[in-house]
Amino acid sequence: MPQQKTLVSAPELPLDIAPEAAGMLRGSDLLPGEPKALPVHATYFDTPARDLAAAGFTLSLTEGEDEGERIQTISATGPTADLFVLPEWRQAVAGDRPVLDDRTPVPALLGAKIAEIGPLFGLNVRRQVWSLSWQGAAIDLVLDQGEVAAADRRAARCEIRLLLRDGPPATLYALARRLDEIVPLRLGILTEAKHGFRLLGPLLHMHKAAPVALRRDMTAAEGFRLIGAACLRQFRLNEPLIDPGNPEAVHQARVALRRLRSAFAIFKPMLQDDLADRLKQESRWLAGMLGEARDLDVLRLRCRSDALRARLEPTRMAAYAQSRTALASRRARLLMLDLAEYLAIGPWTTLPSGAEIRDLPLREFAAGALDRFRRKVKKDGIDLADLDDEARHTLRKDAKKLRYAAEFFAPLFTEKRRKRRAARFLAALEALQDRMGALNDLATAPALIARLGLADDPEAAALPGTDRDKRAEIDAAAEAHDAFVDAKRFWR
């Protein structure tokens, strides 16, 4: 039996590239000489219930990487893995079945279920590798082109991976920006394994925020990285789905950006550098470029007549075109790279002023942050019925930040009593946020209708509702705020 090695992969940066752009990249002067080229076939294994994936691991057999050898790789891909550095167990094997003895983590993870492991999907790509010297660093540029196949479904795979062999991690991002000057690149967020698992599931038209797998043994710095990465992942999953016929995708993309900005606000005491403010502003810009399309989708849903919806449609199509232009811009592409770099190695990771907070136990940091935001929402809503529209808008934004913080941190408080309290607290907060959102729609509708030139349409003019409607919403919002104040804190 070949001796097994326990390895840690080199830091890497995945980037998505359009298949038609790959030829332009290969022909550029930036890539020296002929690459090392080889076909790669990988088969991924799991139980039918995907127990291994649920435990945060993938298992594959790969042919073609090392002159015909078949390499078994077990990778930790869950919350135990670092953002860019994944623990791996690799070994050469004979035959087309995995070797899962006690030198791997699989028997301990699955027990008797190990007998159920079988092939789920395969990857077939043409892999080209260039070894580059960039700003004093040694970097391998790996270009994969091919497909992932599961049962009767297939998906194209065209990806670049920048693997750091030697040198500072910042050079990966510097090289990515240089490559983006040649061909458009986007931050990659789906591994080949995740591509395959997606083919096994239903076709999704939008991606809601998934729970962030935080653990009690994490520090505040580790929590921020994981939360930020989850927000980036949600945005990138929704970005290619944004289309006028799929209004939920643009909504969820904006939710992802709001959650990301909220994460910056939650962890602000730790992020004492100018770059954090710039990234928040850029994220706000991108969300704003998607905002007109979302506003028109909401207004369209409230229209009762086909005639009014037809009047809205040209403007709505133009808003979606504006969104697509913004998303395709170099500014938006580089923003995703900037955010990924900031999460991994940003200035906040080494500032002496933030060292104490970075090392705080995440649960302790979370309790303090939740207290801080709860006090603000409680104070903002005092005498809610007498507040003006601007003050109610502030309350709405603060309630949204608190809700995101509560959703982020809830996995840290899993005791039975705390879980019940968390469910009730989030339900009260969601009810308040819904009421404040309805009030905001009433407050902003007149200006939107006027901007669209629809003030002469009786139905459009009636969309903001009457003063009586607004008063009823205000009263309901005040009741929701009272219920929120009464909800017990789950973190104390």
PyMOL commands that set and color helices and strands:
alter all, ss='L'
color gray80, all
select helices_A, chain A and resi 19-26+51-54+106-116+170-182+192-200+220-241+247-266+268-270+274-302+306-328+330-345+347-349+352-358+362-380+384-386+389-412+416-451+458-462+467-486
alter helices_A, ss='H'
color red, helices_A
select strands_A, chain A and resi 5-8+12-17+36-46+57-63+70-76+87-92+118-134+137-150+153-166+185-187
alter strands_A, ss='S'
color yellow, strands_A
deselect
rebuild
show_as cartoon
